[in-house]
């Protein structure tokens, strides 16, 4: 790759023996004529730790794509990233190298599960071309059902749209177990794969989330489409996959009027926000019929 005597610093934890693995050492590598030479040293940070508090590693995005290596058994081979499914195995030995200036590269072990979702999103967008990445918010029901809505980056409208979608698809549901957030990728062919984010990061390593009852499919509202995604495993990766399908069904909220209500002295007064003849509030919130 034209890399000559480039000093590469690979940050902590080359040994991912299990999900609860420990940060055991730092690894420093030098690539000379394409051949990496690595050695380990004692950890240089985190001498005082609290294993009971989750921790996230900040990702500082680089405008230039990284170079990736699979460094199992200290033998580093370049690889190409094409999907989030390559990154989710907690036992992987991936390293990524980003150019700092001229021909100098800074290399680190890829601690994907230690990133926050928004940092994962930036990392994937910067390094996997030809795919779109986004977050989705989900309602999780006691029977394992999931209703999800694509997050368009607007905190003010995202939750409202999720609730609207849930009320449309499961109008008689009177209980929600929890909310969750998934990261999804979408190809140019409009195939979707959503990662389940199964782990919580701690100083001592990754701990698997307590499993809950999960349905074998979720419904995802994205744009004007309601897409069915099915639970699928490919190698070590498991998540929800599916693709767009044409439909003429309209997914609009039930009811004809929207009211804003005020409470005072145990009394309620309501005012209609959008009288007849005016534009629907849901169309202003991007609810469009297909």
N, C-alpha and C positions, 0 to 999 in steps of 0.2 A: 504493500500500500504506500510505498515511498516514505515509510517511517524509519528514521535512522537515529538510533540511540535516544529514544524519547523516554523521559522519566515519567513513569505512571504510578500514581498513588492509589491503591485500592483500599477503601475504608473497611470497616470491621466485618468480622464474621464470615470466614470462608467455609466453616463447617456448619451446615444445616443438617444435623444428624436426625432431628425429629422436629415436630411442631413446637415443642418446648425447648428448643436448643438454646445454648448460651452463647453470648458474644465471647469468643475464646481468644482471638488474636487478630492483629492487623497484618495485612499482606502488602508488600511493596514489590512492584514489578518493573523491569526494564525490557523494552522491546528493542532488540538489536537485529537489524536486517530481517524483521518480521518474526523473529523467534523470541518469545517471552521467557525471561528468567525471573523467578519469584522466590522470595524468602519471607518468613514470618517473624514478627517481633511481638513483644508484650503489648497489651492494649495501652493506649495513650490517653484515654479519657474515661469518663463515667466511673470514677473510683468510688463515688458515693451515689448509690442508687436506691430507688424505692420500687420494688418489683410489683407493688400493688396499684400503681398508677399507670394507665396507658400512656404511650408516648408516640409521637409522630415525627418522622424525619422531614425537615423542610426540603422541598425540591426547588432549586433555582433554575428556571428554564434557560436554555441556551438556544439562540436563534438558529444555530447550525445543528443538523442531526448528529446524533452520537454514533460512534462505532461500537458494535457489540461483539463480545466474545463469550464463548462457553468455556469456562476454566475448570472443568472437572478434573481432579487428580493433578492439578497444576499444569495441565496441558491446555493452552488457550487456543481455540480455533474461532475464526470470525464467523458470525452467523448473521442472517438477515431477519429482522422482525417484520411480521405481516399480520399479527393478530394479538389481541390481549390474552388469548388462551395460552400463549407461550410464556407468560410472565407470572401466572398465578400459582404455580407449584412452589410451595415453601421450601422445597429441597433443591431448588435450581442453583446453579453455579454461574449465573450470568454476571458479567461485568460490562459497564458502559464507559466509554472514553469520549470526552468532549474537548474540543480545541479551545485553548485559552488565548493564545496569541501565536502567530507564525506557525511553527511546527511543534509547539508544545501542547501536550494533551494531559488533562487531568482525568484519571480513571478511578472508578469506585465500584464496589460490589453493588448490584442492583437489589436494593431492599424495597421492592415494590409494595409489599403489604404494610410497610412502615410509613407510607405516604398517606396524606389525607386525600379524599376523593377528588377534590379540586386540583390537587397537585398531580394525581394520577392522570386526570383529564389533560392537563397541560403536557405532561410527559408523553402521553400517547399521541396527541396531536402533533407534537414536534418530531416524532420519530417513526411513525407508521404512516406512510403516504397512501393516498387513494382510498382512505376510509374516513368516515365521520364518527366522532365520539361525542357522547352527551350523557348527562345524568338523568335518571328518572326517579320520581317520587312514587311510592307505592303504599296503598292501604292493605294491611294484612288482616285477614278475618280468622276467627277461631277455627274454622274448618280447613284452614290452609290456603284458601283462595287469595289471590293477589289482583288488585286493580291498580294500574300504574299510569302515570301521565308524564310525558316528556317535560323536563325542566328547561324552560327557555331563558333562564337567567333572571327572571323577574320574581323576586321574593313576594311581592305584593299580590301577584295574581296566581302564582304557582299552586299554592295550597287550595285556593278557591276552585281552580280548574280541576284539581284532583278530587275534591269533594263532589263537584258537579258530575264528573265521570263516574264516580262510585255510586251516586244517587241514580244515575241513568241505568247502569249495568245491573246493580243490585238494589233496586228501589225499596225492597221490603226488609233490607238488612238493618237490624237495630243494634248491632254491636261490632266494634272494630278492636282487634287485639292490639295492634301496634302500627307504626309507620316505619318504612325502610327506604333506603336509597340504593339504587343499583347504577352501575356504569355500563353503558351499552356502546357497541360499535355497529356501524351500518356501512355496507359496501355499496359500490355504484350500482350493483344489481338489486339493491334494496333488501338484501338479506341482513337480519338483525341478530346479534348475539349479546346477551346481557350477563355480566359476571355477578356472582352472588356475594362476593366479599365476605368470606367465611371466617376471617380471623380478626382478632384484636391484638395490636402490638404492645408489648411490654418490654422493659429493659432486658428481662431474662429471655425474651424470645416471643414467638407467636403463640397465642392461645386460641383454640377454636371456640367460636361462639356456641352457646347452648342451642342445640337444634330445636326447632319447633315444627309442628305439623305443616307440611308444605304440599300444596296441590301440584299436579304434574304439568300445569299450564298457568300462565298469567295472561291478563288482557292489558295491552299497552295502547293508550291513546296518544298518537303522534300526528300533528297536523290534522287533517280531516279523516284520518284512518284510525280504526280500532283493530289492532293486530293481535292475533293469538300466538303466543310464544310457548313452546313446549320444552319441558325439562329434558336435557340431553347431555350425555357425557362423551367426550372425545379425548382418549388417552387419560391424562391425569386431570383434565379440566372438565368441570361440570357447570352448566348454566342453562339459560333459557334461550332458545333459538327459534326463528321463524322468518317470514317474509310478508311483504305487502300483498294484499289481494284486492281486486276491484270489488266495490260494493255500492249499491244505490241507497242503502239504508241511511237515514239521517239520524245523527246523534245530537239532538238538541235537548236542553233541560226541560223537564215537564213544567206545566203551569203557564199561565198567561201574564201574570203581573209580578213585579218586584216591589217590595215595600221596605222602607227603613222605619224601625220601631224604636221608640224611646220609652224608658221606664222611670217613673217618679212617684213616690208615695204609694207604692203598690198598684199603680195604674199604668196602663199601656196605651200609647198613642202611636198610630202608624200612618205613614204618608207614602203614597204610591210614587215611585221614583220615575217611572217611564210610562206616562199616560198613553192611551191608545193613539196610534198614528205616529209615534216617535220611534226612533231606532232602538232595537232591542239591546239591552245591556250585554247580552251574551255574544252578539255579533261584534260589539266593541271589544270583547275579550277574546276575539278570534274564533268564536264558535261558528263554524261554517258547515253547511250540509253538503254531503257528497251525492 
